[in-house]
Amino acid sequence: MWRNKPVHVFRLMVALTALFWTAVLGYEAGIRNTNAGAGTQQRTYALKFGGLDLHLTAGIMGVAVILVLTISLALLGLLTLTAHRRKREAQAANRELENQIGVRKRAEEEVNKLNADLEHRVVERTGQLDAANKELEAFSYSVAHDLRAPLRHIDGFSKILQDDFGPILDATAQHYLKMIRDSAKNMGQLVDDLLKLGRIGRQPLQRRPTDLNSLVESVLRDLQPECNGRQIDWRVEELPSVECDPGLVKQVFTNLLSNAAKYTRRRETAIIEVGQVTLDGEPVFSIRDNGAGFDQRYAHKLFGVFQRLHRADEFEGTGVGLATVQRIVQKHGGRIWAEAEVDKGATFFFALSASSQGFADAAKFPPQVSYDPR
């Protein structure tokens, strides 16, 4: 790791060797000098260390000084080597740190570049989305006005034809004329449903505390005209008040309860239940009926636009209502799902909060309160 390490070691060894031999030679000279001057008085040095008295001759004193110097020089050399090694390690660590800082700076520059590119793309995509929304609004306006006019003409003139020339038309012609009028009405309803579905995405939520029992009672009163002459047992459990958009949530109950009434039409006594249970601290609501039900294998198709699990000659509909319900529930941050069995009814569950993610057990929703909307 060190280029000059052998040189430093060699120099230190030479110095230590020289000091060692100097000490040896000095010691031998001191001993010989002492022996040679046995008949003469030698000069001595007295050293006191506490209670210890030492009397050293000049030769011994010189050897001791040389040994102390040798040890001091050795320690100094060792400290110098240690400091030099640590300096080298610090320099290497600094170079590594500088490399890491350089890598991090390049990464930050790359991230900043990507963020700038992402912001540019977001602005670009937002502009494209705004343009698409404007085109959709223009299309909705066109559908609402330009398409409604010919539909009204078809329905109006077919009604005139039926009223004025119905008696002279045979049964086949009258059947075809009725199909024309029904199709025109169905197309008009489909246009209304599509426009309603499009408006939900642009409509801001107006959350406020809402009494769901009052909301359901209002929906049942609105459904009463289409349920006249039928035996329907409405069972509404006590529901809580929740923070939601009452207008949108009323559409949810209207669609689900209307579907329940429609698909129980062939039952002598229809039973429609509205209940709730608490999952993960949030309420989950259910609408259960004893109607036609559906095959659970196709439950994933329920909430798609124009997706229907029954033929049009069995049950009328446009295939947009449940898609609208799902969009409203998701707009509230919740989810909706369904459980059913063919000819044994269906249960729709929905939560207006994202924390309620579990599938509820239909048996957890016992009927508690019967409600007669009449």
Protein Blocks (a to p, Z undefined) as FASTA:
>chain_A
ZZklmmmmmmmmmmmmmmmmmmmmmmmmmmmmmmmmmmpccddddddehjaccdddfklm
mmmmmmmmmmmmmmmmmmmmmmmmmmmmmmmmmmmmmmmmmmmmmmmmmmmmmmmmmmmm
mmmmmmmmmmmmmmmmmmmmmmmmmmmmmmmmmmmmmmmmmmmmmmmpcfklmmmmmmmm
mmmmmmmmmmmmmmmmmmmmmpccddddddfklmmmmmmmmmmmmmgoiacddddddddd
ddddfklmmmmmmmmmmmmmmmmmmpmbacdddddddeehiacdddddfbebpafklmmm
mmpghiafbdfklpgcehlmmmmmmmmmmmnopacdddddehiapaddddfbfklmbccd
fklmccfbdcdfZZ
